[in-house]
Each structure stands twice: as C-alpha cells, then as structure tokens.
C-alpha cells in the first residue's frame, strides 16, 4: 500500500537487540467481531463495507483500510490506519476486526511472516508487530522511524522500509534490527525478487533499488536502477522479473534482475500498489482514477475497472486464495474483490495530446492535510499536483503555505509525533 538522487556510497547503520522472544504468551483480543454481507458493484467488482464512521478512530471518519495480503490460513488480512485495527476477511465475505493493543499504532502494510503469523508496520508507534491467524497479538518491536513497506525475506527475516529516515531495515524473528542506508531517498514498497534480493521503490529518488540478504552495515551492496522515474510506488515479482508502478507518471513498467527497465505502459491516473494475478497478468490500483487496472506480461493494458464508487481511492491489492484480486478502498472504507475471469476488453485509445503551449509555472491549491499520515498526505499532494517536502516525523501538524492557499512553490509539510498514552 504507500515510498533522490544521490552520489557516493555513504552508509550508516543502527543495530539494536530486543531481548524478548517473538512467541511469548499472546494477548488475544476479546472485543466484538462482526460479519458483513457482499454487495455487488456496477463494475463487476464486489464490495465488503467496513463500519462507518469508524468507532475507534480518534479523529473520526472512516477506518481507512490500507495494506492487504493473503494469509497462510487462506483468508485475506488487511490494516486499518485510522481504526488502529487489523482486519480479516474470508473468501466468502465475513469480516473480523482485531483492535491493536496500546494505540496509537497506525498500521500501514502487512505480510505473512515467521511463525505463520501476519506481520505489520506501525507508523505511529515506530514499530513492527505480528498477529496470529487466531487473532492474538505479539509484542511490539521498536525499529526506528515510521516503518512503511514490509516483507519476509528468503533468509527468514523481516525486511522493511523507513521512508522518513531514508533507510532499509532488517529484523530477525527475535526482534534484533539492523538498518542500511546508501544514497536512499524515500524507499517505499518492498518485495522479494526472483534473484532472492529485496527490491524496493524510491519515490523521491525516482529509482528502483535492490539489496541482497547478505548485506552488512559495512558492505550494504545496495544497487540503484533508473533515474528520474515518475515517482515509483508499488512493486511485485512476476515471471523472472519485477513490475512497478509510477504514480506520478501514470505508468507501469517491467525491470529485469540486471536492472534493465522496459518501455512504459501508460495507465489511468495515480497507479499505486501492484500484484501478480492468478492469470499471470499484473493487476494494480489507480488511487486517483479510482480504478483497478490489468496489464499483460507483454506490457499491454487490457482493462481498467471502476472501484465501487467515485473517490474510493483503492490502495493495496493482493491475489486471493480464490484466484480473485482483493483490494482496499482507503476512502471508500471497504474491501473490494474482482475476479480475473475473461473476456477482457481493450480500453479505448487515449485522447489526442493537446497542442504544445508555452510552459507556465504549475500552481497547486494546498489540500487539507492536518492529522494525516505521510503516506496519505503524499497522495493528496500528488492529486493536487503540488511539489512538497516533509519536515519531522509522525502525522501532519501544519503546512507552509496554509491549507487552501494557491502556490507555485514547494509545500513544506511539518510533522509531529502523536503523544503516547
């Protein structure tokens, strides 16, 4: 679900050991659970709504489902950023929600990991945590600054990104973490490549990176590919290569393990997360356009399906155990399902390019960002076509210029960590 140029081989490392076992006695949530029935959408997708407004949310509003993955139990698991909960949905549509102990947590991304559990990043708590398939939460492991993307590596460790600190992190199942930095700039999504390296996007740097599991603080061996890509966002492994979305350029691209980047496939506005479907095609969410797209392994766009409603902002996406694609609707406050069955209809040709005109400085109207996470603030700034930079850590406190002002300059977004309870 959300992610510079650099020179030299500057490397910094921070290591800390958490003297706790990953599998001590677990705390099982006993709060009420509920089941939701499926609601078909006009697009052919199905939607499974969450509670609205979201009861536990400190700021009100929706639960804001974000990251999503298929668990080892054959169910689909997802995070609720604003609800401070982890959700589980069966292929039949029954939803169960587990409140995370000791909020605020702000869970972002989630992945299957060691011990058959689901591991997730906690942006507000600067930690990583896990939940068993029975709904029991493990301990909280502090790892640094606002972790975002997460995946279990082929070495059995948890690998994660820290876009605010410009680092890649590795954590053992026992909680000992190591950090790597080598000209990184806002690493975001992360996945295991066919070469067993960890591949990740770099939003601000416009590059794709790769790091081997053998990396050490003194020799991180981080490789960088591409330059000036259009805000790489999501990345996935498929058929011996990797595919990634370019959120800012509205494109999908392939990169092989040697770092050769293929030609772009233009798609709808704001492609975000991407996953390989059971049909072998690449499926992705279009956050701004509010659609789910499909690209063949040869790079041909075949479909763009509307989400359940305009403005739903589909975020994370995963291939489900039933062969369908499951995705989160961050603003629509729902989980969506889309089958991969043919026939597929080619989308209409793009409209002709407008005539060339003299370039003028682009103006943007500063959107309302207060209280948002970095990930959601970045999405709104992109939608408003604003240039931006973040200062600090945590949630958005204020912006310069203020909300509603129009500017041609870079928007400075000031962050502040939430007070611990």
Secondary structure, DSSP 8 states (H G I E B T S, - for coil): -------S---B--EE---S-TTSS-EE--S-------EE-TTS-EEEE--SS-TT-TT-S---EEEEEE-TTSSEEEEETTTTEEEEE-TT--EEEEE-SSS---EEEEEE-GGG-EEEEETTTTEEEEE-TTSEE---EE-SS----EEE-TTS-EEEEETTTTEEEEE-TTS-EEEEBSS---EEEEEE-TTS-EEEEETTTTEEEEE-TT-BTTB---EEE-SS-S-EEEEEEETTEEEEEETTTTEEEEE-TT--B---EE-STTEEEEEE-TTS-EEEEETTTTEEEEE-TTS-EEEEEE-SSTT--EEEEEE-TTSSEEEEETTTTEEEEE---S---------------------EE----TT--HHHHHHHHHHTT--EEEESSSEEEEEES-TT-EESS-EEEEEE-----
